[in-house]
């Protein structure tokens, strides 16, 4: 898995993002009812964990963040 620099809506800057693990994908599917979450990335900035897709900066309304305990 390679990290990518992408714009983070909550940080307001370009930050490193990573793809989700299997347990994180399951959590996002449960929260959003999306069939596929393969295009979702998580911001790696400290205390952020904001989620975005590869094409949309803010695909979730309200903003969706992964909990720390996943």
mmCIF file as gemmi writes it, N, C-alpha and C atoms, coordinates in Angstrom:
data_model
loop_
_atom_site.group_PDB
_atom_site.id
_atom_site.type_symbol
_atom_site.label_atom_id
_atom_site.label_alt_id
_atom_site.label_comp_id
_atom_site.label_asym_id
_atom_site.label_entity_id
_atom_site.label_seq_id
_atom_site.pdbx_PDB_ins_code
_atom_site.Cartn_x
_atom_site.Cartn_y
_atom_site.Cartn_z
_atom_site.occupancy
_atom_site.B_iso_or_equiv
_atom_site.pdbx_formal_charge
_atom_site.auth_seq_id
_atom_site.auth_asym_id
_atom_site.pdbx_PDB_model_num
ATOM 1 N N . UNK Axp A 1 ? 0.835 -1.182 0 1 0 ? 1 A 1
ATOM 2 C CA . UNK Axp A 1 ? 0 0 0 1 0 ? 1 A 1
ATOM 3 C C . UNK Axp A 1 ? 0.878 1.243 0 1 0 ? 1 A 1
ATOM 4 N N . UNK Axp A 2 ? 0.674 2.076 -0.947 1 0 ? 2 A 1
ATOM 5 C CA . UNK Axp A 2 ? 1.436 3.311 -1.036 1 0 ? 2 A 1
ATOM 6 C C . UNK Axp A 2 ? 0.57 4.489 -0.614 1 0 ? 2 A 1
ATOM 7 N N . UNK Axp A 3 ? 1.118 5.341 0.223 1 0 ? 3 A 1
ATOM 8 C CA . UNK Axp A 3 ? 0.39 6.547 0.632 1 0 ? 3 A 1
ATOM 9 C C . UNK Axp A 3 ? 0.389 7.555 -0.505 1 0 ? 3 A 1
ATOM 10 N N . UNK Axp A 4 ? -0.668 8.357 -0.562 1 0 ? 4 A 1
ATOM 11 C CA . UNK Axp A 4 ? -0.807 9.37 -1.604 1 0 ? 4 A 1
ATOM 12 C C . UNK Axp A 4 ? -1.09 10.719 -0.965 1 0 ? 4 A 1
ATOM 13 N N . UNK Axp A 5 ? -0.506 11.768 -1.528 1 0 ? 5 A 1
ATOM 14 C CA . UNK Axp A 5 ? -0.859 13.119 -1.082 1 0 ? 5 A 1
ATOM 15 C C . UNK Axp A 5 ? -2.143 13.53 -1.769 1 0 ? 5 A 1
ATOM 16 N N . UNK Axp A 6 ? -3.134 13.905 -0.971 1 0 ? 6 A 1
ATOM 17 C CA . UNK Axp A 6 ? -4.428 14.343 -1.466 1 0 ? 6 A 1
ATOM 18 C C . UNK Axp A 6 ? -4.893 15.491 -0.578 1 0 ? 6 A 1
ATOM 19 N N . UNK Axp A 7 ? -5.813 16.281 -1.105 1 0 ? 7 A 1
ATOM 20 C CA . UNK Axp A 7 ? -6.357 17.379 -0.318 1 0 ? 7 A 1
ATOM 21 C C . UNK Axp A 7 ? -7.285 16.821 0.755 1 0 ? 7 A 1
ATOM 22 N N . UNK Axp A 8 ? -7.11 17.29 1.989 1 0 ? 8 A 1
ATOM 23 C CA . UNK Axp A 8 ? -7.987 16.905 3.097 1 0 ? 8 A 1
ATOM 24 C C . UNK Axp A 8 ? -8.884 18.085 3.425 1 0 ? 8 A 1
ATOM 25 N N . UNK Axp A 9 ? -10.167 17.87 3.358 1 0 ? 9 A 1
ATOM 26 C CA . UNK Axp A 9 ? -11.145 18.925 3.591 1 0 ? 9 A 1
ATOM 27 C C . UNK Axp A 9 ? -11.065 19.466 5.019 1 0 ? 9 A 1
ATOM 28 N N . UNK Axp A 10 ? -10.865 18.594 5.999 1 0 ? 10 A 1
ATOM 29 C CA . UNK Axp A 10 ? -10.83 19.062 7.379 1 0 ? 10 A 1
ATOM 30 C C . UNK Axp A 10 ? -9.505 19.716 7.742 1 0 ? 10 A 1
ATOM 31 N N . UNK Axp A 11 ? -8.389 19.236 7.192 1 0 ? 11 A 1
ATOM 32 C CA . UNK Axp A 11 ? -7.076 19.846 7.458 1 0 ? 11 A 1
ATOM 33 C C . UNK Axp A 11 ? -6.902 21.134 6.652 1 0 ? 11 A 1
ATOM 34 N N . UNK Axp A 12 ? -7.511 21.192 5.478 1 0 ? 12 A 1
ATOM 35 C CA . UNK Axp A 12 ? -7.389 22.358 4.616 1 0 ? 12 A 1
ATOM 36 C C . UNK Axp A 12 ? -6.089 22.398 3.834 1 0 ? 12 A 1
ATOM 37 N N . UNK Axp A 13 ? -5.374 21.267 3.8 1 0 ? 13 A 1
ATOM 38 C CA . UNK Axp A 13 ? -4.1 21.182 3.086 1 0 ? 13 A 1
ATOM 39 C C . UNK Axp A 13 ? -3.96 19.816 2.431 1 0 ? 13 A 1
ATOM 40 N N . UNK Axp A 14 ? -2.942 19.669 1.592 1 0 ? 14 A 1
ATOM 41 C CA . UNK Axp A 14 ? -2.612 18.363 1.03 1 0 ? 14 A 1
ATOM 42 C C . UNK Axp A 14 ? -1.931 17.539 2.115 1 0 ? 14 A 1
ATOM 43 N N . UNK Axp A 15 ? -2.453 16.355 2.361 1 0 ? 15 A 1
ATOM 44 C CA . UNK Axp A 15 ? -1.921 15.465 3.399 1 0 ? 15 A 1
ATOM 45 C C . UNK Axp A 15 ? -1.783 14.056 2.833 1 0 ? 15 A 1
ATOM 46 N N . UNK Axp A 16 ? -0.961 13.242 3.493 1 0 ? 16 A 1
ATOM 47 C CA . UNK Axp A 16 ? -0.844 11.842 3.096 1 0 ? 16 A 1
ATOM 48 C C . UNK Axp A 16 ? -2.134 11.11 3.452 1 0 ? 16 A 1
ATOM 49 N N . UNK Axp A 17 ? -2.613 10.292 2.535 1 0 ? 17 A 1
ATOM 50 C CA . UNK Axp A 17 ? -3.796 9.453 2.732 1 0 ? 17 A 1
ATOM 51 C C . UNK Axp A 17 ? -3.409 8.014 2.431 1 0 ? 17 A 1
ATOM 52 N N . UNK Axp A 18 ? -4.113 7.084 3.034 1 0 ? 18 A 1
ATOM 53 C CA . UNK Axp A 18 ? -3.879 5.664 2.761 1 0 ? 18 A 1
ATOM 54 C C . UNK Axp A 18 ? -5.198 4.958 2.5 1 0 ? 18 A 1
ATOM 55 N N . UNK Axp A 19 ? -5.09 3.817 1.845 1 0 ? 19 A 1
ATOM 56 C CA . UNK Axp A 19 ? -6.276 2.981 1.625 1 0 ? 19 A 1
ATOM 57 C C . UNK Axp A 19 ? -6.684 2.34 2.95 1 0 ? 19 A 1
ATOM 58 N N . UNK Axp A 20 ? -7.897 1.845 3.009 1 0 ? 20 A 1
ATOM 59 C CA . UNK Axp A 20 ? -8.427 1.275 4.243 1 0 ? 20 A 1
ATOM 60 C C . UNK Axp A 20 ? -8.064 -0.199 4.39 1 0 ? 20 A 1
ATOM 61 N N . UNK Axp A 21 ? -7.976 -0.65 5.64 1 0 ? 21 A 1
ATOM 62 C CA . UNK Axp A 21 ? -7.8 -2.068 5.933 1 0 ? 21 A 1
ATOM 63 C C . UNK Axp A 21 ? -9.162 -2.755 5.799 1 0 ? 21 A 1
ATOM 64 N N . UNK Axp A 22 ? -9.167 -4.066 5.874 1 0 ? 22 A 1
ATOM 65 C CA . UNK Axp A 22 ? -10.419 -4.826 5.74 1 0 ? 22 A 1
ATOM 66 C C . UNK Axp A 22 ? -11.426 -4.455 6.829 1 0 ? 22 A 1
ATOM 67 N N . UNK Axp A 23 ? -10.983 -4.331 8.066 1 0 ? 23 A 1
ATOM 68 C CA . UNK Axp A 23 ? -11.923 -3.989 9.149 1 0 ? 23 A 1
ATOM 69 C C . UNK Axp A 23 ? -12.434 -2.555 9.005 1 0 ? 23 A 1
ATOM 70 N N . UNK Axp A 24 ? -11.589 -1.656 8.525 1 0 ? 24 A 1
ATOM 71 C CA . UNK Axp A 24 ? -12.023 -0.286 8.295 1 0 ? 24 A 1
ATOM 72 C C . UNK Axp A 24 ? -13.037 -0.207 7.152 1 0 ? 24 A 1
ATOM 73 N N . UNK Axp A 25 ? -12.813 -0.995 6.102 1 0 ? 25 A 1
ATOM 74 C CA . UNK Axp A 25 ? -13.769 -1.044 4.988 1 0 ? 25 A 1
ATOM 75 C C . UNK Axp A 25 ? -15.132 -1.521 5.48 1 0 ? 25 A 1
ATOM 76 N N . UNK Axp A 26 ? -15.136 -2.54 6.326 1 0 ? 26 A 1
ATOM 77 C CA . UNK Axp A 26 ? -16.393 -3.066 6.862 1 0 ? 26 A 1
ATOM 78 C C . UNK Axp A 26 ? -17.114 -1.987 7.674 1 0 ? 26 A 1
ATOM 79 N N . UNK Axp A 27 ? -16.377 -1.225 8.472 1 0 ? 27 A 1
ATOM 80 C CA . UNK Axp A 27 ? -16.982 -0.15 9.264 1 0 ? 27 A 1
ATOM 81 C C . UNK Axp A 27 ? -17.598 0.91 8.364 1 0 ? 27 A 1
ATOM 82 N N . UNK Axp A 28 ? -16.862 1.33 7.327 1 0 ? 28 A 1
ATOM 83 C CA . UNK Axp A 28 ? -17.358 2.365 6.41 1 0 ? 28 A 1
ATOM 84 C C . UNK Axp A 28 ? -18.595 1.874 5.661 1 0 ? 28 A 1
ATOM 85 N N . UNK Axp A 29 ? -18.578 0.617 5.218 1 0 ? 29 A 1
ATOM 86 C CA . UNK Axp A 29 ? -19.76 0.055 4.547 1 0 ? 29 A 1
ATOM 87 C C . UNK Axp A 29 ? -20.974 0.098 5.462 1 0 ? 29 A 1
ATOM 88 N N . UNK Axp A 30 ? -20.776 -0.251 6.712 1 0 ? 30 A 1
ATOM 89 C CA . UNK Axp A 30 ? -21.867 -0.255 7.678 1 0 ? 30 A 1
ATOM 90 C C . UNK Axp A 30 ? -22.395 1.16 7.935 1 0 ? 30 A 1
ATOM 91 N N . UNK Axp A 31 ? -21.506 2.133 7.994 1 0 ? 31 A 1
ATOM 92 C CA . UNK Axp A 31 ? -21.902 3.523 8.259 1 0 ? 31 A 1
ATOM 93 C C . UNK Axp A 31 ? -22.579 4.185 7.069 1 0 ? 31 A 1
ATOM 94 N N . UNK Axp A 32 ? -22.127 3.85 5.859 1 0 ? 32 A 1
ATOM 95 C CA . UNK Axp A 32 ? -22.589 4.57 4.67 1 0 ? 32 A 1
ATOM 96 C C . UNK Axp A 32 ? -23.585 3.795 3.827 1 0 ? 32 A 1
ATOM 97 N N . UNK Axp A 33 ? -23.672 2.48 4.042 1 0 ? 33 A 1
ATOM 98 C CA . UNK Axp A 33 ? -24.526 1.593 3.235 1 0 ? 33 A 1
ATOM 99 C C . UNK Axp A 33 ? -24.073 1.525 1.771 1 0 ? 33 A 1
ATOM 100 N N . UNK Axp A 34 ? -22.818 1.908 1.494 1 0 ? 34 A 1
ATOM 101 C CA . UNK Axp A 34 ? -22.262 1.802 0.142 1 0 ? 34 A 1
ATOM 102 C C . UNK Axp A 34 ? -21.901 0.348 -0.126 1 0 ? 34 A 1
ATOM 103 N N . UNK Axp A 35 ? -22.094 -0.092 -1.352 1 0 ? 35 A 1
ATOM 104 C CA . UNK Axp A 35 ? -21.74 -1.463 -1.723 1 0 ? 35 A 1
ATOM 105 C C . UNK Axp A 35 ? -20.237 -1.645 -1.833 1 0 ? 35 A 1
ATOM 106 N N . UNK Axp A 36 ? -19.562 -0.611 -2.329 1 0 ? 36 A 1
ATOM 107 C CA . UNK Axp A 36 ? -18.109 -0.69 -2.496 1 0 ? 36 A 1
ATOM 108 C C . UNK Axp A 36 ? -17.45 0.523 -1.853 1 0 ? 36 A 1
ATOM 109 N N . UNK Axp A 37 ? -16.369 0.265 -1.141 1 0 ? 37 A 1
ATOM 110 C CA . UNK Axp A 37 ? -15.595 1.344 -0.524 1 0 ? 37 A 1
ATOM 111 C C . UNK Axp A 37 ? -14.12 1.248 -0.934 1 0 ? 37 A 1
ATOM 112 N N . UNK Axp A 38 ? -13.876 0.613 -2.052 1 0 ? 38 A 1
ATOM 113 C CA . UNK Axp A 38 ? -12.504 0.444 -2.543 1 0 ? 38 A 1
ATOM 114 C C . UNK Axp A 38 ? -11.846 1.767 -2.904 1 0 ? 38 A 1
ATOM 115 N N . UNK Axp A 39 ? -12.629 2.797 -3.15 1 0 ? 39 A 1
ATOM 116 C CA . UNK Axp A 39 ? -12.09 4.096 -3.546 1 0 ? 39 A 1
ATOM 117 C C . UNK Axp A 39 ? -11.956 5.071 -2.377 1 0 ? 39 A 1
ATOM 118 N N . UNK Axp A 40 ? -12.125 4.592 -1.135 1 0 ? 40 A 1
ATOM 119 C CA . UNK Axp A 40 ? -12.08 5.465 0.036 1 0 ? 40 A 1
ATOM 120 C C . UNK Axp A 40 ? -10.664 5.475 0.619 1 0 ? 40 A 1
ATOM 121 N N . UNK Axp A 41 ? -10.208 6.685 0.995 1 0 ? 41 A 1
ATOM 122 C CA . UNK Axp A 41 ? -8.897 6.885 1.593 1 0 ? 41 A 1
ATOM 123 C C . UNK Axp A 41 ? -9.063 7.594 2.929 1 0 ? 41 A 1
ATOM 124 N N . UNK Axp A 42 ? -8.094 7.365 3.836 1 0 ? 42 A 1
ATOM 125 C CA . UNK Axp A 42 ? -8.109 8.013 5.14 1 0 ? 42 A 1
ATOM 126 C C . UNK Axp A 42 ? -6.914 8.952 5.263 1 0 ? 42 A 1
ATOM 127 N N . UNK Axp A 43 ? -7.162 10.155 5.777 1 0 ? 43 A 1
ATOM 128 C CA . UNK Axp A 43 ? -6.093 11.129 6.022 1 0 ? 43 A 1
ATOM 129 C C . UNK Axp A 43 ? -5.227 10.639 7.183 1 0 ? 43 A 1
ATOM 130 N N . UNK Axp A 44 ? -3.908 10.683 6.982 1 0 ? 44 A 1
ATOM 131 C CA . UNK Axp A 44 ? -2.977 10.221 8.006 1 0 ? 44 A 1
ATOM 132 C C . UNK Axp A 44 ? -2.457 11.338 8.908 1 0 ? 44 A 1
ATOM 133 N N . UNK Axp A 45 ? -2.947 12.554 8.741 1 0 ? 45 A 1
ATOM 134 C CA . UNK Axp A 45 ? -2.512 13.651 9.61 1 0 ? 45 A 1
ATOM 135 C C . UNK Axp A 45 ? -2.9 13.336 11.053 1 0 ? 45 A 1
ATOM 136 N N . UNK Axp A 46 ? -2.062 13.738 12.002 1 0 ? 46 A 1
ATOM 137 C CA . UNK Axp A 46 ? -2.373 13.461 13.416 1 0 ? 46 A 1
ATOM 138 C C . UNK Axp A 46 ? -3.758 13.969 13.811 1 0 ? 46 A 1
ATOM 139 N N . UNK Axp A 47 ? -4.514 13.109 14.456 1 0 ? 47 A 1
ATOM 140 C CA . UNK Axp A 47 ? -5.854 13.438 14.975 1 0 ? 47 A 1
ATOM 141 C C . UNK Axp A 47 ? -6.877 13.791 13.906 1 0 ? 47 A 1
ATOM 142 N N . UNK Axp A 48 ? -6.678 13.398 12.656 1 0 ? 48 A 1
ATOM 143 C CA . UNK Axp A 48 ? -7.644 13.732 11.61 1 0 ? 48 A 1
ATOM 144 C C . UNK Axp A 48 ? -8.513 12.522 11.267 1 0 ? 48 A 1
ATOM 145 N N . UNK Axp A 49 ? -7.959 11.549 10.532 1 0 ? 49 A 1
ATOM 146 C CA . UNK Axp A 49 ? -8.661 10.336 10.125 1 0 ? 49 A 1
ATOM 147 C C . UNK Axp A 49 ? -9.901 10.605 9.269 1 0 ? 49 A 1
ATOM 148 N N . UNK Axp A 50 ? -9.929 11.754 8.6 1 0 ? 50 A 1
ATOM 149 C CA . UNK Axp A 50 ? -11.021 12.112 7.701 1 0 ? 50 A 1
ATOM 150 C C . UNK Axp A 50 ? -11.03 11.17 6.497 1 0 ? 50 A 1
ATOM 151 N N . UNK Axp A 51 ? -12.221 10.836 6.013 1 0 ? 51 A 1
ATOM 152 C CA . UNK Axp A 51 ? -12.351 9.959 4.859 1 0 ? 51 A 1
ATOM 153 C C . UNK Axp A 51 ? -12.74 10.743 3.614 1 0 ? 51 A 1
ATOM 154 N N . UNK Axp A 52 ? -12.19 10.327 2.492 1 0 ? 52 A 1
ATOM 155 C CA . UNK Axp A 52 ? -12.524 10.909 1.191 1 0 ? 52 A 1
ATOM 156 C C . UNK Axp A 52 ? -12.376 9.807 0.149 1 0 ? 52 A 1
ATOM 157 N N . UNK Axp A 53 ? -12.902 10.066 -1.038 1 0 ? 53 A 1
ATOM 158 C CA . UNK Axp A 53 ? -12.687 9.118 -2.125 1 0 ? 53 A 1
ATOM 159 C C . UNK Axp A 53 ? -11.568 9.659 -3.003 1 0 ? 53 A 1
ATOM 160 N N . UNK Axp A 54 ? -11.146 8.868 -3.955 1 0 ? 54 A 1
ATOM 161 C CA . UNK Axp A 54 ? -10.075 9.299 -4.841 1 0 ? 54 A 1
ATOM 162 C C . UNK Axp A 54 ? -10.454 10.48 -5.694 1 0 ? 54 A 1
ATOM 163 N N . UNK Axp A 55 ? -11.746 10.663 -5.954 1 0 ? 55 A 1
ATOM 164 C CA . UNK Axp A 55 ? -12.193 11.724 -6.846 1 0 ? 55 A 1
ATOM 165 C C . UNK Axp A 55 ? -12.901 12.872 -6.14 1 0 ? 55 A 1
ATOM 166 N N . UNK Axp A 56 ? -13.444 12.635 -4.958 1 0 ? 56 A 1
ATOM 167 C CA . UNK Axp A 56 ? -14.191 13.678 -4.252 1 0 ? 56 A 1
ATOM 168 C C . UNK Axp A 56 ? -13.506 14.034 -2.945 1 0 ? 56 A 1
ATOM 169 N N . UNK Axp A 57 ? -13.352 15.328 -2.712 1 0 ? 57 A 1
ATOM 170 C CA . UNK Axp A 57 ? -12.725 15.801 -1.478 1 0 ? 57 A 1
ATOM 171 C C . UNK Axp A 57 ? -13.646 15.623 -0.284 1 0 ? 57 A 1
ATOM 172 N N . UNK Axp A 58 ? -14.954 15.757 -0.532 1 0 ? 58 A 1
ATOM 173 C CA . UNK Axp A 58 ? -15.933 15.678 0.561 1 0 ? 58 A 1
ATOM 174 C C . UNK Axp A 58 ? -17.149 14.861 0.119 1 0 ? 58 A 1
ATOM 175 N N . UNK Axp A 59 ? -16.986 13.529 0.041 1 0 ? 59 A 1
ATOM 176 C CA . UNK Axp A 59 ? -18.09 12.702 -0.439 1 0 ? 59 A 1
ATOM 177 C C . UNK Axp A 59 ? -19.146 12.395 0.616 1 0 ? 59 A 1
ATOM 178 N N . UNK Axp A 60 ? -18.826 12.606 1.883 1 0 ? 60 A 1
ATOM 179 C CA . UNK Axp A 60 ? -19.752 12.253 2.956 1 0 ? 60 A 1
ATOM 180 C C . UNK Axp A 60 ? -20.252 13.518 3.652 1 0 ? 60 A 1
ATOM 181 N N . UNK Axp A 61 ? -21.554 13.591 3.836 1 0 ? 61 A 1
ATOM 182 C CA . UNK Axp A 61 ? -22.151 14.715 4.53 1 0 ? 61 A 1
ATOM 183 C C . UNK Axp A 61 ? -23.092 14.167 5.589 1 0 ? 61 A 1
ATOM 184 N N . UNK Axp A 62 ? -22.785 14.312 6.858 1 0 ? 62 A 1
ATOM 185 C CA . UNK Axp A 62 ? -21.676 15.064 7.424 1 0 ? 62 A 1
ATOM 186 C C . UNK Axp A 62 ? -20.338 14.358 7.202 1 0 ? 62 A 1
ATOM 187 N N . UNK Axp A 63 ? -19.257 15.056 7.497 1 0 ? 63 A 1
ATOM 188 C CA . UNK Axp A 63 ? -17.906 14.513 7.339 1 0 ? 63 A 1
ATOM 189 C C . UNK Axp A 63 ? -17.793 13.223 8.131 1 0 ? 63 A 1
ATOM 190 N N . UNK Axp A 64 ? -17.147 12.234 7.555 1 0 ? 64 A 1
ATOM 191 C CA . UNK Axp A 64 ? -17 10.931 8.185 1 0 ? 64 A 1
ATOM 192 C C . UNK Axp A 64 ? -15.532 10.699 8.529 1 0 ? 64 A 1
ATOM 193 N N . UNK Axp A 65 ? -15.273 10.327 9.777 1 0 ? 65 A 1
ATOM 194 C CA . UNK Axp A 65 ? -13.919 10.019 10.246 1 0 ? 65 A 1
ATOM 195 C C . UNK Axp A 65 ? -13.898 8.632 10.845 1 0 ? 65 A 1
ATOM 196 N N . UNK Axp A 66 ? -12.796 7.932 10.624 1 0 ? 66 A 1
ATOM 197 C CA . UNK Axp A 66 ? -12.645 6.609 11.245 1 0 ? 66 A 1
ATOM 198 C C . UNK Axp A 66 ? -12.387 6.757 12.735 1 0 ? 66 A 1
ATOM 199 N N . UNK Axp A 67 ? -13.016 5.927 13.545 1 0 ? 67 A 1
ATOM 200 C CA . UNK Axp A 67 ? -12.707 5.97 14.979 1 0 ? 67 A 1
ATOM 201 C C . UNK Axp A 67 ? -11.285 5.45 15.231 1 0 ? 67 A 1
ATOM 202 N N . UNK Axp A 68 ? -10.683 5.884 16.301 1 0 ? 68 A 1
ATOM 203 C CA . UNK Axp A 68 ? -9.304 5.497 16.628 1 0 ? 68 A 1
ATOM 204 C C . UNK Axp A 68 ? -9.154 4.022 16.974 1 0 ? 68 A 1
ATOM 205 N N . UNK Axp A 69 ? -10.217 3.386 17.415 1 0 ? 69 A 1
ATOM 206 C CA . UNK Axp A 69 ? -10.105 2.011 17.912 1 0 ? 69 A 1
ATOM 207 C C . UNK Axp A 69 ? -10.294 0.928 16.843 1 0 ? 69 A 1
ATOM 208 N N . UNK Axp A 70 ? -10.256 1.285 15.574 1 0 ? 70 A 1
ATOM 209 C CA . UNK Axp A 70 ? -10.372 0.26 14.516 1 0 ? 70 A 1
ATOM 210 C C . UNK Axp A 70 ? -9.023 -0.271 14.136 1 0 ? 70 A 1
